[in-house]
Amino acid sequence: MASWSRVSPRTQQSADEHSGIRAAPGQPPLRVGCLADARRISQEAARAQNRKNLLLFSREAKPERRAVNLNEVIERTVALRSYELKIENISVELLFDPALPQALADAAQLQQAVLNLIVNAEQAIQQGRGQGGVHGRIRIRTRRLRATASKWNLR
């Protein structure tokens, strides 16, 4: 069991401001040792929420093609990895075409494909760090391509 020492109000205020964690209104201020615990609890709660999202995502379902907003699929997929990306200090830049038309596809399969691309990018960034790289950024962009049938050999 941890023992808490009394800290000066000035040290307590500094710790409160630095952590971003506040006591509930009307409650006594948190002690410095409590702040570390509260921060850890907050991080674990975020990780648990991400696992819950991952479990919902991973349920097997029969593929169903329907109109899908690719931008939304990407946003949801990035949210699944947000905790891991934050821990690895990898930022994600999303550049969405707001006029992107919906695609006729299975949302779960698209999400799996996007998740695979994000995980591959994470692994490449981690390997780059092993070779002296420091920063990590993943850029995901959607846009509508204007192509003619002859360019794609479509008839």
ChimeraX attribute file (.defattr): number of C-alpha atoms within 10 A of each C-alpha:
attribute: neighborCount
match mode: 1-to-1
recipient: residues
	/A:1	3
	/A:2	6
	/A:3	6
	/A:4	10
	/A:5	9
	/A:6	9
	/A:7	12
	/A:8	10
	/A:9	11
	/A:10	9
	/A:11	12
	/A:12	17
	/A:13	15
	/A:14	12
	/A:15	19
	/A:16	18
	/A:17	11
	/A:18	10
	/A:19	13
	/A:20	9
	/A:21	16
	/A:22	15
	/A:23	12
	/A:24	9
	/A:25	7
	/A:26	6
	/A:27	8
	/A:28	9
	/A:29	16
	/A:30	17
	/A:31	20
	/A:32	20
	/A:33	14
	/A:34	14
	/A:35	21
	/A:36	14
	/A:37	11
	/A:38	16
	/A:39	14
	/A:40	12
	/A:41	12
	/A:42	13
	/A:43	12
	/A:44	13
	/A:45	12
	/A:46	14
	/A:47	17
	/A:48	13
	/A:49	13
	/A:50	18
	/A:51	15
	/A:52	13
	/A:53	16
	/A:54	15
	/A:55	11
	/A:56	10
	/A:57	16
	/A:58	11
	/A:59	8
	/A:60	8
	/A:61	9
	/A:62	7
	/A:63	11
	/A:64	12
	/A:65	13
	/A:66	12
	/A:67	13
	/A:68	16
	/A:69	15
	/A:70	22
	/A:71	21
	/A:72	13
	/A:73	18
	/A:74	22
	/A:75	15
	/A:76	16
	/A:77	22
	/A:78	19
	/A:79	15
	/A:80	21
	/A:81	19
	/A:82	18
	/A:83	19
	/A:84	15
	/A:85	20
	/A:86	11
	/A:87	8
	/A:88	14
	/A:89	13
	/A:90	19
	/A:91	14
	/A:92	16
	/A:93	11
	/A:94	15
	/A:95	12
	/A:96	16
	/A:97	13
	/A:98	10
	/A:99	9
	/A:100	14
	/A:101	14
	/A:102	12
	/A:103	13
	/A:104	13
	/A:105	16
	/A:106	15
	/A:107	20
	/A:108	19
	/A:109	14
	/A:110	16
	/A:111	20
	/A:112	15
	/A:113	13
	/A:114	19
	/A:115	19
	/A:116	13
	/A:117	13
	/A:118	21
	/A:119	14
	/A:120	12
	/A:121	17
	/A:122	20
	/A:123	12
	/A:124	13
	/A:125	20
	/A:126	17
	/A:127	12
	/A:128	14
	/A:129	13
	/A:130	10
	/A:131	9
	/A:132	8
	/A:133	11
	/A:134	12
	/A:135	13
	/A:136	18
	/A:137	14
	/A:138	15
	/A:139	11
	/A:140	17
	/A:141	12
	/A:142	15
	/A:143	13
	/A:144	10
	/A:145	7
	/A:146	5
	/A:147	8
	/A:148	9
	/A:149	8
	/A:150	8
	/A:151	7
	/A:152	8
	/A:153	7
	/A:154	7
	/A:155	5
